[in-house]
Amino acid sequence: SSFWFTHGNVNGTDFWHKEGLIEHKEFTAATGGKQATLETLSTWKDKGGKVLGEESRSMVFDANKQARWVDVDILFTASVPVTFGKTKEGSFGVRIWPKATVKEGGTIINSEGRKNGDAWGKPSSWVDYYGDVKGETLGVAILNHPASLRHPTTWHVRTYGLFAANPFMKKELKLAAGDKFTLRYRVVFHKGTTEDAGIAAMYKAYSK
């Protein structure tokens, strides 16, 4: 499963449905070891090719016996006046293995204890999505750091397997040229259920 950061309405361009272009510019860092780090710089261009802003992203990869995770920090800087429009089509997300979706017997649960379809559109510090993958219970959790824009974020998480954190779902964000915002998430790929993986405890540690 890949994950991405994009949005359905940025100055009228629908990046969610591939109208705009998020163009990779360079790797600004790449280090290995027990923890691996990858830092990138990208440019957001509207459907006419105009540069709307720059995105610098840091991804730190780590693991233990129970899980693997990626800490993703995104800094967006507007190059011109930019509006991230109010739409459900966003923003930082993954796709769940088709057989592990709620429709196939899987489970969505958030930090408030809301489950499945009831987690959609609700603000929450984290959401976990787990199910059966070839006979094994596996899941993906996305944790939203307190320093992230509009924490606790709202979630565009669906029973058919779409799973996205969307801070622009209920309210647009207007930026002047030079304005910035930061999004911070931990994406956890884990064994077992939410409880088995200790997602609540992992969130507590991550949030500190």
C-alpha positions as CSV (number, residue, x, y, z in Angstrom):
1,S,0.0,0.0,0.0
2,S,1.4,3.4,-0.9
3,F,0.6,6.6,1.0
4,W,0.3,10.1,-0.3
5,F,-0.4,13.8,0.5
6,T,-2.7,15.6,-2.0
7,H,-6.0,17.5,-2.0
8,G,-9.1,17.8,-4.1
9,N,-9.3,21.6,-4.3
10,V,-6.2,23.8,-4.2
11,N,-7.0,27.1,-5.9
12,G,-9.6,25.2,-8.0
13,T,-7.2,22.5,-9.1
14,D,-8.2,18.9,-8.2
15,F,-4.9,17.3,-7.2
16,W,-6.8,14.3,-5.7
17,H,-8.0,13.4,-9.2
18,K,-4.7,14.1,-10.8
19,E,-5.5,17.5,-12.4
20,G,-2.5,19.2,-10.9
21,L,1.1,18.1,-10.6
22,I,3.2,17.5,-7.5
23,E,6.7,17.5,-9.0
24,H,9.6,15.9,-7.2
25,K,12.6,18.3,-7.2
26,E,15.3,16.7,-5.1
27,F,16.2,14.5,-2.2
28,T,17.6,16.8,0.5
29,A,18.7,13.9,2.8
30,A,19.0,10.1,2.7
31,T,20.5,8.2,5.7
32,G,20.4,4.6,6.7
33,G,21.0,2.7,10.0
34,K,18.5,1.4,12.6
35,Q,16.4,4.4,11.7
36,A,16.4,5.5,8.0
37,T,15.6,9.1,7.0
38,L,14.4,10.4,3.6
39,E,13.9,14.1,3.0
40,T,12.4,15.5,-0.2
41,L,11.5,18.8,-1.9
42,S,8.5,19.0,-4.3
43,T,6.6,21.7,-6.1
44,W,2.8,21.9,-6.4
45,K,1.7,23.1,-9.9
46,D,-1.9,23.8,-10.9
47,K,-3.5,22.5,-14.0
48,G,-2.1,25.4,-16.0
49,G,1.4,24.7,-14.7
50,K,1.6,27.7,-12.3
51,V,3.6,27.0,-9.1
52,L,1.3,27.3,-6.1
53,G,3.7,26.2,-3.4
54,E,6.6,24.1,-2.2
55,E,6.4,21.0,-0.1
56,S,9.3,19.8,2.0
57,R,8.8,16.3,3.5
58,S,10.8,14.3,6.1
59,M,10.2,10.5,6.5
60,V,11.8,8.6,9.3
61,F,11.5,4.8,9.1
62,D,11.7,2.7,12.3
63,A,10.5,-0.7,13.6
64,N,10.1,-3.1,16.6
65,K,8.9,-6.7,16.8
66,Q,5.2,-5.7,16.6
67,A,5.2,-3.0,14.0
68,R,7.0,-0.9,11.4
69,W,6.3,2.8,11.1
70,V,7.1,6.0,9.2
71,D,7.0,9.4,10.8
72,V,6.0,11.9,8.1
73,D,6.5,15.6,8.6
74,I,5.2,17.9,5.8
75,L,5.9,21.6,5.6
76,F,3.9,23.4,2.8
77,T,4.9,26.9,1.9
78,A,2.6,29.0,-0.4
79,S,4.4,30.6,-3.3
80,V,1.3,32.7,-4.2
81,P,-2.0,33.2,-2.3
82,V,-3.4,29.7,-2.0
83,T,-6.7,28.2,-0.7
84,F,-7.0,24.6,0.3
85,G,-10.7,24.2,-0.3
86,K,-13.3,22.6,1.9
87,T,-13.8,19.1,0.4
88,K,-13.9,15.5,1.6
89,E,-11.4,14.6,-1.1
90,G,-8.2,14.8,0.8
91,S,-5.5,14.7,2.0
92,F,-2.9,12.4,3.6
93,G,-3.9,8.8,3.0
94,V,-3.4,5.1,2.2
95,R,-5.4,2.4,0.6
96,I,-6.2,-0.8,2.6
97,W,-5.7,-4.3,1.2
98,P,-9.1,-5.0,-0.5
99,K,-9.8,-8.2,1.6
100,A,-9.0,-6.3,4.9
101,T,-11.7,-3.6,4.4
102,V,-14.8,-3.3,6.6
103,K,-16.8,-4.5,3.7
104,E,-14.8,-7.8,3.9
105,G,-15.0,-8.1,7.7
106,G,-12.2,-5.6,8.7
107,T,-12.5,-3.0,11.4
108,I,-12.0,0.8,11.6
109,I,-11.6,2.2,15.1
110,N,-10.5,5.7,16.3
111,S,-9.1,7.2,19.5
112,E,-12.7,8.0,20.7
113,G,-13.7,4.3,20.2
114,R,-15.9,5.1,17.2
115,K,-16.0,2.2,14.8
116,N,-16.3,1.6,11.0
117,G,-18.7,4.0,9.2
118,D,-19.1,6.1,12.4
119,A,-15.4,7.1,12.3
120,W,-16.0,9.0,9.0
121,G,-15.7,12.8,9.3
122,K,-15.0,12.7,13.0
123,P,-12.1,14.5,14.7
124,S,-9.7,12.0,16.3
125,S,-6.0,11.8,17.4
126,W,-5.6,8.5,15.6
127,V,-7.4,5.9,13.5
128,D,-6.6,2.2,13.0
129,Y,-7.8,0.0,10.2
130,Y,-7.2,-3.8,10.4
131,G,-8.4,-7.0,8.9
132,D,-7.5,-10.3,7.4
133,V,-4.6,-10.4,5.0
134,K,-4.1,-13.9,3.7
135,G,-5.1,-15.5,7.0
136,E,-3.2,-13.1,9.2
137,T,-4.7,-10.0,11.1
138,L,-2.7,-7.0,10.0
139,G,-3.5,-3.3,10.2
140,V,-2.5,0.3,9.3
141,A,-2.8,3.1,11.9
142,I,-2.4,6.8,11.2
143,L,-1.5,8.9,14.3
144,N,-1.9,12.7,14.1
145,H,0.7,14.6,16.1
146,P,-0.6,17.4,18.4
147,A,1.7,19.9,16.6
148,S,0.0,19.1,13.3
149,L,-2.4,21.6,11.6
150,R,-5.9,21.4,13.1
151,H,-5.2,18.5,15.4
152,P,-7.2,16.4,16.1
153,T,-7.8,16.1,12.4
154,T,-11.0,14.9,10.7
155,W,-10.9,11.7,8.8
156,H,-12.0,10.6,5.3
157,V,-12.0,6.9,6.2
158,R,-14.3,4.6,4.3
159,T,-15.5,1.0,4.8
160,Y,-14.3,0.2,1.2
161,G,-10.7,0.8,2.1
162,L,-9.9,4.5,1.6
163,F,-8.1,5.9,4.7
164,A,-7.1,9.5,4.8
165,A,-6.6,12.3,7.4
166,N,-8.2,15.5,6.1
167,P,-7.8,18.8,8.1
168,F,-9.7,20.6,5.3
169,M,-12.8,18.5,5.3
170,K,-15.0,20.9,7.3
171,K,-13.2,24.2,6.7
172,E,-11.0,25.8,4.0
173,L,-7.5,27.2,4.7
174,K,-6.4,30.5,3.1
175,L,-2.7,31.2,2.8
176,A,-1.0,34.4,1.7
177,A,2.2,34.1,-0.3
178,G,4.9,32.9,2.1
179,D,2.5,31.4,4.6
180,K,3.3,27.9,5.8
181,F,1.6,25.0,7.6
182,T,2.9,21.7,9.1
183,L,1.3,18.3,9.0
184,R,2.7,15.5,11.2
185,Y,1.7,11.9,11.1
186,R,3.0,8.5,12.1
187,V,1.9,5.7,9.8
188,V,2.1,2.3,11.6
189,F,2.0,-1.1,9.8
190,H,1.2,-3.6,12.6
191,K,0.3,-7.2,13.4
192,G,-2.9,-8.0,15.2
193,T,-5.8,-5.8,16.3
194,T,-5.5,-2.2,17.6
195,E,-5.2,-3.5,21.2
196,D,-2.7,-6.2,20.2
197,A,-0.5,-3.5,18.6
198,G,-0.8,-1.1,21.5
199,I,-1.8,1.8,19.3
200,A,-3.1,4.0,22.2
201,A,0.2,3.6,24.0
202,M,2.2,4.2,20.8
203,Y,0.2,7.4,20.3
204,K,1.0,8.6,23.8
205,A,4.7,8.1,23.2
206,Y,4.6,9.7,19.7
207,S,2.6,12.7,20.9
208,K,5.4,13.5,23.5
